[in-house]
Amino acid sequence: QIFQPLHTLRNAEKELLPGFHQFEWQPALKNVSSSWDVGIIDGLSGWTTFVDDVPADTISRRFRYDVALVSALKDLEEDIMEGLRERGLDDSICTSGFTVVVKESCDGMGDVSEKHGTGPAVPEKAVRFSFTIMSISIRVEGEDDGITIFQEQKPNSELSCRPLCLMFVDESDHETLTAILGPVVAERKAMMESRLIVSVGGLLRSFRFFFRGTGYDEKMVREMEGLEASGSTYICTLCDSTRAEASQNMVLHSITRCHDENLERYEIWRTNPFSESADELRDRVKGVSAKPFMETQPTLDALHCDIGNATEFYKIFQDEIGEVYQRSNPSREERRRWRSALDKQLRKKMKLKPVMRMNGNYARRLMTREAVEAVCELVPSEERREALRRLMELYLQMKPVWRSTCPSRDCPDQLCQYSYNSQQFADLLSTTFKYRYDGKITNYLHKTLAHVPEIIERDGSIGAWASEGNESGNKLFRRFRKMNARQSKTYELED
């Protein structure tokens, strides 16, 4: 294969890119061209003038959403046919009634400047938007429920996570981000009201699409849904609780926010129909103060949940080493001492190098029984050591529930006990560790304690809908740009 002439390889590659397969939509998509042979397009197509001083032809590249979805479906052609056969369905009858559920992810990446490249000067940040086909099911006449014929087994692998749009934009630059994702949102909206007709297994079949934007971290969700930033007193993207309420009542909350309600609240914020003061108005709209731009599914991002909670435990460990429960506000100097004692101990016992910003790998190593044992060696009182062990034990019971792809299959016992465990965990925090949780609690800890069972009841899983696939894709992106910013300097000598 490698020794074929270059043009044959080129053509083989083209078949793998979106824009190779013929298809049509019924009814035709609103405001989207009906041509199907569209490859990589300029992410700014459709925008005539551009404000910034960035050379416009380098800022963003994307596939047209429908073309990319067709390409993904054609990739799964064999799986679809196999699924029909396994279910004993005659594929010549099954030509309509297919439903495809798509997970969308979007994540910002800091510092992607070329370390020694010759490319055009672009901003140093990027945003990647991608999607994963999670499942395909079919409704057969006479049956009420759909029959699942394809289920993505590794929904968090970068292999199942297909890039749709790459932008050199800072994720905090709301205007540019929404300008570039605007057409993507419009295409997605058009596709929800139409059916795709495409040949699969030699016959034309029709597919409907459902999109679920769950692969966003909290920062991105707040940005897309018009909520205040994550330091806000409105702590949660799922319910209306304030930080103080969430620290008083840690467990009993239910999901109330949704995209449509956010849009209504934004209208109230904009028009202020009851002529209220700024504070009253803000309380009425519960911190919605910008126009929601893209619908996301209220869920919990498992990866950042891990990281957020590990950061919190790391701080508890420091406080316990310094016995903060006995004293009020210790000096900075003392805190620094405890922190270095903790880092030293973790490095010695767990081979954990201190990190600037908590990352997934560090979080996974820190949240273990071994780590707690190592920390306990530095904690003077036996009673506090017991409390720390108990806290970690409960956490380790809870964690698989929002990490696993299918909790009812992988950890049914922990799933059943989740509400009880989270209640115990909350009791422990509000009594033994009251010094940390008096009137304050972190966003992810609140979600971990209050919302997990409800999300799982609704979606069947949290882990499967997380943003990891997209995050792993970020690594590939860095690799392709010959830029290994986060690793070490040795790479720079390589080419």
Summary of the structure (lengths in Angstrom):
residues: 495
radius of gyration: 25.0
end to end distance: 26.7
largest distance: 75.5
contacts: 1513
relative contact order: 0.12
helix: 46%
strand: 14%
